[in-house]
């Protein structure tokens, strides 16, 4: 799951500058703003942060994107970060020269690392950031990290005042250290925003458009993200709401199929119209329920404003795209409308994870 915040975005800006330097000075590749020139073609590249308990970095050949584990913003020494970037750039180079089917860390990968003068600290797949940190020396970093670890140990104190003060000081140190690196104002720091791919297909389809229409009512911003090979439906928002959207997407896809099978309808046109009707029927039910609660309107405005700022954190400029109009089977659509209005979501989420203000799910 991708993660965004002012601090993490600044972190990515710094890493992007590092990538440009590595491309130019170590790999001999020309860079023009956010693209690099290779064999006469300009390729885009970007850096994002993500959450993962195991993976420290990845390269995505569909959109030339390098992902860096968000924990590295706090835990990795500068040289370790550079080596992880070099490692992912080696994957990029293999992708451009050998294609996507080449073995991830095979002979070709090691040859690329040798070609650019990178040793095993780059060619090896990273597994433990604490072990990697031992390979380099960064006195300033180690001093800060040591202070933070001591404060976090105090945060477990039975003395509530001492624990609270220690936690606050640790967070302050973390933020100050990183913001000094990024030359950012601490007042610009914002909460983390999460992005998750919740549905994918080779091209946009009726199910994807139906999910978009339904999920927009669940305090996340659905976004269609197109790459060279696939289209992804992303959910943007708080961690809880994004996880809920992921659950709902799986639930509705299964329900689309079940309800269509029970409908007795036949043919692609009928199925598409039926699914479209389900989305319209379910959405109309949610809208009606929200309107029936006068006290909810102010809260919805607040949530809408928060969501707008979250979306801006991820995509500063985002256009809208209407789905293409196709032949509609009006009988099937009417059956879908009724099925959508009658549809009830089964509880499958952890109760503790449910966001507030979802009274219509009760």
N, C-alpha and C positions, 0 to 999 in steps of 0.2 A: 504494500500500500504506500503510495507516494505521500509525502508530508511537506507542508509549506508553512513558513512563518517569516517574519521580518529577518530574524537572525539566520534562519536556514537559507533564505533567498540571498542574503548578503554572503553567506558561506559559499553558495553556488557561484555567485559573481566572482569571488576570489578564486575558486577552483577553475572557472572558465578562463580566467587570465592565466592560470598555471598551464592549462591545456594548450592555450595559444602559444605560450613560450616553448613548451615541449614540442609541439608540432613544427614550429619554425626553427628552433635552435638545435634540436636533437634528431628530428625526423626529416628535416629539409623540405617541409611542406608549406606552401604559401597559404596565408590566412587573410581573408578579407571580411572584417567584422564578425558575423556569426556563421561564416561559411569558410570552408577550406577548399583549395583547388587541387584536384587529383586527376591526372590523365585527361585534362581538358574540361573536366566537369566541376561545377561548384556544388559542394555538399553542405547541408546544414548540420549543425551539431549543438547539443544542449546538455546541461548538467542538471540533474534533479536529485533530491534526497528521498530515501524510502525507509520503511521499517522492516526489519527482518532479524530473527534470532540467530541466524546462521550466516547469511550472505553479507559480505562487506561491500561488494560492488558488482556491477554488471554492465554489459554493452548490449544495446538493443539495435539490431540491424535494420528494423523496420522504419525507424525514425532517427537513426544515428544519435541515439541518446545514451549518455553515460549516467548510471545511477550510483550514488554513494550512500551507504548506510548513515542515517542521521546521527547515530551515536559517535561517529568519527568527528563531528564538530566539537565534541567535548573530550574525546579520548585519544585521538591519533596525533602523533607528533608530525610536524610539517613534512619531514622527509618520507615518512611512512605514507602520508597522503599522496605525495608525488609519485611514489612507487606504485600505489594502487591505481592512480590515473594512468601511469605508463603501461601498467598491466592491461587496463581496459582499452587503451589506444592500440596496443598490440593486437587485441581482438578486432578492433576496427580495421586495422591494416590487413589482417587476414581475411576479413569479410570482403574488403574491396578487391583484393588480389586473388583470392582462392574461392570465394563464395561462401554461402551459409552452411554448407554441408561438411566443411573441413573440421577435423577433430579439434575439440576445444583447446587442449593443452598438449598437443602432439608435437611431432618433429618440426613441422612448419612454424608453429608458435614459438618454439625455442630458437629456431633460426632467425625469426624476425627480431626477437629480443637481442640476439647476438649482433645482428645487422646494425642495430642502433646503439650498441655498447651497453646494453642493460644486462645485469647479472641475474643470479638466482633470486635475489631479493625482489626482482620484478617478475621473472618467469614463473616462480612458484605461486600456486594458488593460496591466497591468504586464508588462514583459518582462525587464528587467535590474535586479536589486536594487542593484548597485553604482551604476548611473546614478541610480536613485531616491534613494539615500542622499545624493547630491550636492545634492539640492534642498533639504535641510534642514540645520540646524546643531544638533549635540548634542555639545558639547565633552567631556563625561564619557565618552560612548559612543565617540567618536573616539579618545580617549586609550587606553581599554581595548583597542579593536580594533587600534590601532597597536602596542601592546605585544605583543598576541597574535600578530600577523603577524610581528613581529621574532623572537619566540620560535620560531615554526614554521619560520622560515627557518634558525634555528640548529639545529633538529631534523634538518636534512639534513646536518649537519656530519659529516666523516669521523671526528672524535673521538667514539667511542661514548659515553663518559661525558657529554660536553657535549651530545650529541644527546638522550640519554635524559633528562637533567635539564631540558633546554629543553622537551621534549614534556610532561613531567610538570607543569612550571610553567605551560605554556600551558593544559593541561586544568584545572589548579587555578584559573587566572584566569577561564576561561570559566564554570566551575561557580560560583565565588564571585560573579561579576558577576550571573549570573542568579538565584542563590539569594537574593542580597540584594534583588533586585527582588521575588521571590516570597515573601520572608520564610520561607524553608524552611531546615531543618537539613541541612547537607551529608551527615550520616550517613544521611539518608533516601534519598539518590540510589540508583537501581537501574539495572540494565542495561535496554536498550531491548527492548520486546516488540512484535512485528509482527502485524498483522491484515490478511488478504487475502480478498476475495470470490473463491471458487474455483468456484462453481456458482450459477446463478440460474434461477428459474422463476416463473411467475405464482402458483403455489401449491405446497405440499409435494407431492412425488411419490415413487414407489418408488425411482427412481434417487438422489434426494437422501438418502433414508433409508438406502439401501444404502451410499452413499459415507460417510455419518456413521458407520455401524457398522464400516466398514473402516478409515477414517482415524484413528479413536480409538486405534488400536494403533501409530500412527506419531509419538508424542511431540508431537502438537499437540492442542489442544482444538477440535473442530468445534462450531460454534454456528449455530443457525438464527435468522437475524435478519429479522424481518418488517417491511416498510414498507407504505405505503398501496397500492402497486401490485405489489410483487414480494416473493418470499422469497429470501434469500441464504444460502448455506452459507458461513460464514466459517471460516478456520483461524487459530488463535491460538497463538503460540509464538515460538521463536527464528527469525531470518531464514532460516537454512538449512532448518529443518524446515518452515517455512511454504512456502518455495519448492518443497520436495519434495512437500508435500501438494498444491500446485497442479498439479505434474506428474502425480502419481498420480491426481488427480481426472479429468484429461483422458484419461489412459491407461485408467482403469476405465470411463468412459462409452463410449469406443470399443469396449472389450472386451465390455461388456454387449450392445451392438448386434451385434457380430461373432458372439459365442457364441450369442445368441438366433437369429440368422439360420441358423447351422449346425445348431441343435438340431432344426429341422423342426417346432417347435411353432407353433400358430396361436392368435390371439385375445389380447385385452388381459389377461384374467385369467391366462392361461398365462404371458404375458411377465412380468407383475408378480411372479408366484410364482417364476419362473425366476431373475429378477434378485435377488429376496430370498434365494433359495437360494445364489446365487453369493456374496453378502456373508457369509452364515452359514458357508459352506464355507471361504472364504478366511480368515475370522476365526478359525475353529476350528483351522486349520492354524498360524496365527501363535501362538495361545495355547499349542498343544501344543509348538511349537518353543521357546517361551520357558521352559516348564516343564521341558524336557529339559536346560536349562543351569542348574545350581544356582548358579553364580557370578554369574548375571545378576540374581538377585532383588534384591540390595542396590542395584545400580545403578539398577534400575527404580524402586525406592522413592525414591531420590534424584531421579531425573528427574520422578517423579510430584509430588514436593513442589515442585520448581522450576516445573513446569507450573501447579500450583495458585496459586502466587504470581503467575505471569504472567497467568493468567486474572483474578485479583483486581485486577491493575493496570488491566485493560481494563473488566471488568464487576464492580463490587463486590458486586452481588447478581444472581445468575443462577439462574433456576429451570430445572427439567427438563421436557421435553415428550415424551410418548410418541406414537408414530405411530399413526394410527387403524387398527384391525384391519379387514381386508377379506377377502372370500372367497378361500380358498387353493386352488390347484390342486396337490394333493399330488404328483402325478406330475411336474409341471413343477418343483416345488420340489426334489424328489429329484434330478432331472437337474441343476438349478442347483447343489446342494450338491456333487455330484461334479465339476462344471466348476470350481467355486470352489477345491476342494482341489487340483485339477490345475493351476490357473492359476499362471503364473510371470511376474513383472514383468520387462519388457524394460529393459535399461539404456539410459537416454537422458539421464541427468543428467551434468553435469560431475563427474568423480571428486573434484575438490578440494572440491566443495560437499557431498558426502555426509556426513551426521552419523555419528558413531560409534555403536556398539552396535546396528547393524542387520545382524547376522550372517545373519539369515534371508533377506536380499536377495542374498547372495553366490551 
